[in-house]
Amino acid sequence: MPVIVAENPLDCVAIGTGKALENIHLFKSRSSSAVRSRR
């Protein structure tokens, strides 16, 4: 598995969190369907 070690890991966390928040609608729809499939 190829990996990249970041020079600034904390910056990567902040950037990744920002990207996740920009696309939170995608996470909400997926988590809702995951809950439904468990029932």
C-alpha positions, 0 to 999 in steps of 0.5 A, a space after each residue: 500500500 503506497 503511503 505519503 508522510 505529510 510534512 505537517 500532519 495537523 494541516 492534513 487533518 484540518 484540510 481533511 476535516 474541511 473537505 468532509 464538512 464541505 461534503 457533509 451531505 454525502 456522509 449524511 445520506 450514506 450513514 442513513 442508508 447504513 442504519 436502515 440496512 442494519 435493521 
